[in-house]
Amino acid sequence: MKASGLSPKALVTGGLGFIGSVLVRQAVARGYQVRVLDNGFRGKRERLPEEVWNRIELVEGDITDPEVARRAVQGMDYVFHLAAINGTRHFYEIPHEVLRVNLRGILNMLEAAQNERCKRFLFSSTSELYHLPDIIPTPENVKVVIPDVKNPRYSYAGSKAAGELLCMHQDPARAIPTVVIRYHNIYGPDMGYEHVIPELLVKMHKATNGFQQRSGVIEIQGDGEQTRAFCSVQDAVEATIFVMENGVDREIYHIGTQEEITVRTLITEIQKILGIELQLKQGPLPAGGTLRRCPDVSKLKALGYVSRISLQDGLREVVESFRSKEKEMPLR
């Protein structure tokens, strides 16, 4: 719990990443003394404005290095462990690195936090753990599934499942208060190009000659009836800090919304913002792709947090951000 009258010292691993940088900004605004650990693999210094840089400490290094982990955690009250290799493309292309970094990272960071006797440790996990859940909206107690260890897609889910086990089953003599969150389709400006929304924007950009034409054709994965429930990064980060401060030790909390929509509907919403109308061409669905994903967030609501940003408002912000960076779009 956040102590009254004190300014907690918080480490954010991956603090220059998409979610991590928003977390750093919000933590600073709330009065936290923030230290960031990042190696720059996906992190960008420009994600943090100068006024934030003036109020934080940066440790440049890799979570796979035990000495870096020790140095980063020293003197901290809270550890927000977000650093990991994420992104569907990475799961398929570099599964060995996904496993190496994510597994060694949680081992090092948790051990360093235990040695430092930190007051709270938060581990960010994933909805990828459920694969094809029997219950939708999906509660936190649904079984974790790794359907095929030979499929590289599950490198990420496997690493996160192992991380959760490490957090839940600490040595009683060294255990520290720990909470686990499972993010569900977090989106926002500057999220990178390895996720559903930016991948669609890139395809639309190419199909319309840089959004200059009002029509075109894009290929989608499968028939587009797959569903997701998207959560704004601002809401996700507010919920993350809320769980760190209020969550019950060794409990798991979904971070997301229950507004389930199909990919086709998502495309329609983006087209409305852009003022275009595209024909959709059905393409192959990657092996291991999830057909439905929507979290049950009643546990988070019972704790006292409710999301506030609608998908339409959040999408508009993302589209405007990507439009301002069209020259950076990878036209593949």
Buried (B, 14 or more C-beta within 10 A) or exposed (E): EBEEEEEBBBBBBBBBBBBBBBBBBBBBEBEBBBBBBBBEEBBBEEBBEEEBBEBBEBBEBBBBBBEBBBBBBBEBBBBBBBBBBBBBEBBBEBBEEBBBBBBBBBBBBBBBBBBBEBBBBBBBBBBBBBBEBEEBBBBBEBEBBBEEEEBBBBBBBBBBBBBBEBBBEBEEEEBBBBBBBBBBBBBBBBBEBBBBBBBBBBBBBBBBEBBEEEEBEBEBBBEBEBBBBBBBBBBBBBBBBBBBBBBEEBBBBBBBBBEBBBBBBBBBBBBBBBEBEBEBEEEEBEEBBBEBBBBBBEBBEEBEBEBEBEBEEBBBBBBEBBBEEEEEBEEE
